[in-house]
C-alpha cells in the first residue's frame, strides 16, 4: 500500500531558527497533503495543507512546498518559538473520503 | 468553531471484554473515520464510513471491530473482545466530503486493556 517517509524523526532548534520537515511518497494519485501538529496527549490538529495544483502555500510563519515530480513535500516553520514544540505529522489524502496515510512524525523541540 | 467530540476520554477494560467508543462528528460532515495511535507511534487508519456503510477499512480492522451510526449524530467503534495490543489512543475524525479531504480529529479516547 501507499507509504510516506518522514524525516527527520527528531529536530532540535534554537528559538528564532527555522525548521524544515520533509516527506516523500510513492503514489502519484495523491492530491492532498496535510500537516498535523500534535501536542502531548492531545488530538492531531490540522495546521496547513496543500493541494496538488499548488506548489507552495504560506500561513504566517508556516509554509508548505510540494514537488509532485519528485514526490515530496515539506513543512517550513520560520522564527520558531517554544510553543512550536510538538510532534508534526505529514499525511497523504488520495481523495475525499479516503484514509489519510500518516508519516511517522517528527518531534520538534524549540529551546529558548 | 464546531469540533468533533469523543467519549469517554479514558477507558480501562479487562482483556476479552467488549468496549464501545463514541464520537459525535461535526454536524454537516458526511465522512467519518476511526484512527488509532499506539503510544509514541504514528496515527494509523482503521475505517471510514459514508452513507451508512463502511467505505474503506485497513487490515487492522478485523472481525473484532465494528462501526455504527446508531442515530443522526453519534458514530461508534465497538471492539468485541479486547486484546492487550488494542491499548492505544483512538481518534475519530470527520470530513465534509468535498473534493479535498480535510479531516478534523476528535480529542481521542485512551483505551487501556489490562
Interface residues (C-beta under 8 A of the other chain):
Chain A: X31 X32 X34 X36 X42 X43 X44 X45 X46 X49 X51 X89 X91 X93 X94 X95 X96 X97 X98 X99 X100 X101 X102 X103 X104 X105
Chain B: X30 X31 X33 X35 X41 X42 X43 X44 X45 X48 X50 X55 X56 X58 X91 X93 X95 X97 X98 X99 X100 X101 X102 X103 X104 X105 X106 X107 X108
